[in-house]
Amino acid sequence: MASLNVRAALLSVSFLILALGLWEMATQPPEAQTGLTEYEMLMGGAEQESRVPPPSAVIKLAWAELSNPFYDAGANDKGIGIQLAYSVYRVLTGYLAAMAIALPIGFLIGMSPLMYKALNPYIQVLRPISPLAWMPLALFIIQDSDASAIFVIFICSIWPMLLNTAFGVANVRQDWVNVARTHELSPIKTALTVILPAAAPTILTGMRISIGIAWLVIVAAEMLVGGTGIGYYVWNEWNNLDLASVIFSILMIGVVGMLLDLALGKAQKLVEYKE
């Protein structure tokens, strides 16, 4: 296993070096043209042509940004650390609010066929709606861009957690529940000591899906509401035509998303059990 991991790491690094090398070669500026007019020479000639920045420029920018990630030079000039902190705060706030609603309702639906049949039509209607479709309504009702972005995260996070909780609870082995009844455990104690541990892996799977969706949505939401956050940072740098900053921010979005997923993945492994 160790040998396989080492070979996989070496192969992965090789792919990265190859990709960066090809990218660097493909984005080199064209050679200076001869026979330019005086006006073209004053304007910089071919050097003014728009092109994707090479990885060396992105790495140089990343070093400068990560050397001082929390600087604050005004409303439109904040460090990447501050922008990511705003986004993570919004994601976690909406995510935790969704968890507080989704888990109890999921338990209720999973344990009660009656509640499942009563609530399922509403869930199936609301679940496919794009989270961003709620943004105009949220802005009108809440009248606060920050709270509206959190509301959108709440909406997109609630469905995977709710459905996975209901599925996990409903599929707990009936003989385990019967044993709890034999011991005359109360419904609440049965739910906490028998059903919850058995359904935990499925519940954590839903939570892991939800955090990934929430991180995807917050970028788009912040592009719409503006102000702060990594989504606003990407849009602002695009308006400034700073493609190196755009690429750097895209990479940071991927890194933070990976860390959030790894955290939920570790939590999921803690509750896994072998039959």
C-alpha positions in Angstrom: 0.0 0.0 0.0 2.8 2.4 0.9 4.5 1.7 -2.4 1.3 2.3 -4.3 0.9 5.6 -2.5 4.4 6.7 -3.4 4.0 5.8 -7.0 0.7 7.6 -7.2 2.2 10.7 -5.6 5.1 10.7 -8.1 2.8 10.2 -11.0 0.5 13.0 -9.8 3.5 15.4 -9.4 4.7 14.4 -12.9 1.3 15.2 -14.4 1.4 18.6 -12.6 4.9 19.5 -13.9 3.9 18.4 -17.4 0.7 20.5 -17.3 2.5 23.6 -15.9 5.2 23.2 -18.5 2.7 23.0 -21.4 0.8 26.0 -20.0 4.0 28.0 -19.6 5.0 27.4 -23.2 1.5 28.0 -24.6 1.2 31.4 -22.9 4.5 33.0 -23.8 4.2 36.5 -25.3 4.7 36.6 -29.1 8.1 37.8 -30.4 8.4 41.5 -31.0 7.2 42.3 -34.5 9.4 44.2 -37.0 8.2 47.0 -39.1 5.9 48.5 -36.5 4.7 52.0 -37.0 5.7 54.7 -34.5 2.2 54.6 -33.0 2.3 50.8 -32.6 5.7 51.0 -30.9 4.4 53.7 -28.5 1.4 51.5 -27.7 3.6 48.4 -27.1 2.9 46.6 -30.3 2.2 42.8 -29.9 2.8 43.0 -26.1 -0.6 44.6 -25.6 -2.4 41.5 -26.9 -4.6 39.9 -24.3 -3.7 36.4 -23.3 -3.9 34.0 -20.4 -1.1 34.6 -17.9 1.6 31.9 -17.6 1.8 29.8 -14.4 4.9 31.7 -13.4 2.9 34.9 -13.2 0.2 33.1 -11.1 2.7 31.6 -8.8 4.4 35.0 -8.3 1.0 36.6 -7.5 0.1 33.8 -5.2 3.3 34.2 -3.2 2.6 38.0 -2.8 -1.0 37.4 -1.8 -0.3 34.5 0.6 2.6 36.5 2.2 0.1 39.0 3.6 -3.4 37.4 3.2 -5.2 39.6 5.8 -4.3 43.1 4.7 -7.2 45.6 4.5 -6.6 48.6 2.3 -10.3 49.6 1.8 -13.6 48.3 0.6 -12.3 47.0 -2.7 -8.8 46.0 -1.7 -8.8 43.2 0.9 -6.4 40.2 1.2 -7.4 36.8 0.0 -7.6 35.5 3.6 -10.2 38.1 4.5 -12.2 37.3 1.4 -12.1 33.6 2.1 -13.0 34.2 5.8 -16.2 36.0 4.7 -17.2 33.2 2.4 -16.5 30.4 4.9 -18.5 32.3 7.6 -21.5 32.6 5.3 -21.2 29.0 4.2 -21.0 27.7 7.8 -23.7 29.9 9.1 -26.2 28.8 6.4 -25.0 25.2 6.7 -25.4 25.0 10.4 -28.9 26.6 10.2 -29.8 24.0 7.6 -28.5 21.2 9.7 -30.6 22.4 12.7 -33.7 22.1 10.6 -32.8 19.1 8.3 -31.8 16.6 10.9 -34.9 16.7 13.1 -37.3 16.8 10.1 -35.3 14.0 8.5 -35.6 11.9 11.6 -39.4 12.6 11.8 -39.9 11.6 8.1 -37.7 8.5 8.4 -39.5 7.3 11.5 -43.0 8.1 10.4 -44.4 6.9 7.1 -47.4 9.2 7.6 -45.1 12.3 7.8 -43.2 11.1 4.8 -46.3 10.9 2.7 -47.5 14.2 3.9 -44.2 16.2 3.4 -42.7 14.4 0.4 -44.7 16.4 -2.2 -43.4 19.7 -0.9 -39.9 18.4 -0.7 -40.0 17.2 -4.3 -41.3 20.6 -5.5 -38.8 22.7 -3.6 -35.7 20.5 -4.0 -35.1 21.0 -7.7 -35.3 24.9 -7.5 -32.0 26.5 -8.2 -30.7 28.2 -5.0 -29.9 31.3 -6.9 -33.5 31.6 -8.0 -34.3 32.5 -4.4 -31.8 35.4 -4.4 -34.1 38.1 -5.7 -36.9 37.1 -3.3 -34.5 37.0 -0.4 -33.0 40.4 -1.2 -36.5 41.9 -1.4 -37.8 40.3 1.9 -34.6 40.4 4.0 -33.2 43.6 2.4 -29.7 42.6 3.4 -27.2 41.2 0.9 -25.1 39.3 3.5 -28.2 37.6 5.1 -29.6 36.9 1.7 -26.4 35.0 0.7 -26.6 33.0 4.0 -30.3 32.2 3.2 -29.3 30.9 -0.2 -26.7 28.6 1.4 -29.4 27.5 3.9 -31.7 26.5 1.0 -29.2 24.6 -1.0 -27.8 22.8 2.1 -31.0 21.6 3.6 -32.2 19.0 1.0 -29.2 16.5 0.9 -29.1 16.4 4.7 -32.8 16.1 5.0 -33.2 13.3 2.4 -30.1 11.3 3.6 -31.2 11.6 7.2 -34.7 10.3 6.3 -33.2 7.5 4.2 -30.7 6.5 6.8 -33.3 6.4 9.6 -35.9 4.6 7.6 -33.4 1.8 6.7 -32.2 1.0 10.2 -32.6 -2.7 10.8 -36.0 -3.4 12.3 -34.6 -6.0 14.7 -32.4 -3.4 16.3 -35.5 -1.2 16.9 -37.3 -4.3 18.3 -34.6 -4.9 20.8 -34.9 -1.4 22.0 -38.6 -1.9 22.4 -38.0 -5.1 24.3 -35.8 -3.1 26.7 -38.7 -0.6 27.0 -36.6 2.4 25.8 -38.5 5.6 25.2 -38.8 6.8 21.6 -36.3 9.6 22.2 -33.8 7.2 23.8 -34.3 4.7 21.0 -33.7 7.5 18.4 -30.5 8.7 20.2 -28.9 5.3 21.2 -30.0 3.0 18.4 -31.2 4.8 15.3 -28.8 7.7 15.3 -25.6 5.6 15.5 -26.9 3.2 12.9 -28.0 6.0 10.5 -24.9 8.2 11.2 -22.9 7.2 8.1 -25.8 8.0 5.8 -26.4 11.3 7.6 -22.8 12.3 7.3 -22.9 11.5 3.6 -25.7 14.0 3.2 -23.8 16.5 5.2 -20.7 16.0 3.0 -22.8 16.6 -0.1 -24.4 19.7 1.4 -21.1 21.4 2.2 -19.8 20.8 -1.3 -23.0 22.3 -2.8 -22.9 25.2 -0.4 -19.3 26.1 -1.3 -20.2 26.0 -5.0 -23.2 28.2 -4.5 -21.6 30.9 -2.3 -19.2 31.9 -5.1 -22.1 32.6 -7.5 -24.1 34.3 -4.7 -21.3 36.6 -3.8 -20.8 37.6 -7.5 -24.5 38.7 -7.4 -24.6 40.5 -4.1 -21.0 41.9 -4.2 -19.2 43.6 -1.3 -17.0 40.9 0.2 -16.2 37.2 -0.3 -14.2 35.1 -2.7 -17.0 35.2 -5.3 -16.9 39.0 -5.2 -13.1 38.9 -5.4 -13.2 36.8 -8.6 -15.7 39.1 -10.2 -13.9 42.3 -9.1 -10.6 41.0 -10.5 -12.3 40.1 -13.8 -13.6 43.6 -14.0 -10.0 44.8 -13.5 -8.9 42.4 -16.3 -6.4 40.8 -13.8 -6.5 37.2 -15.1 -3.7 36.1 -12.9 -5.7 37.1 -9.8 -8.8 35.3 -11.3 -6.8 32.1 -11.8 -5.3 32.4 -8.3 -8.7 32.9 -6.7 -10.1 29.9 -8.6 -7.3 27.7 -7.2 -8.0 29.0 -3.7 -11.7 28.1 -4.1 -10.6 24.6 -5.0 -8.2 24.3 -2.0 -10.8 25.5 0.5 -13.5 23.3 -1.0 -11.1 20.3 -0.7 -10.4 21.1 2.9 -14.1 21.3 3.8 -14.7 18.0 2.0 -11.8 16.3 3.8 -13.1 17.5 7.2 -16.5 16.0 6.6 -14.8 12.9 5.1 -12.8 12.4 8.3 -16.0 12.8 10.4 -17.7 10.3 8.2 -15.0 7.7 8.8 -15.3 8.2 12.6 -18.9 7.0 12.5 -18.5 4.1 10.1 -19.1 0.7 11.5 -18.5 -2.8 10.2 -21.2 -5.4 10.4 
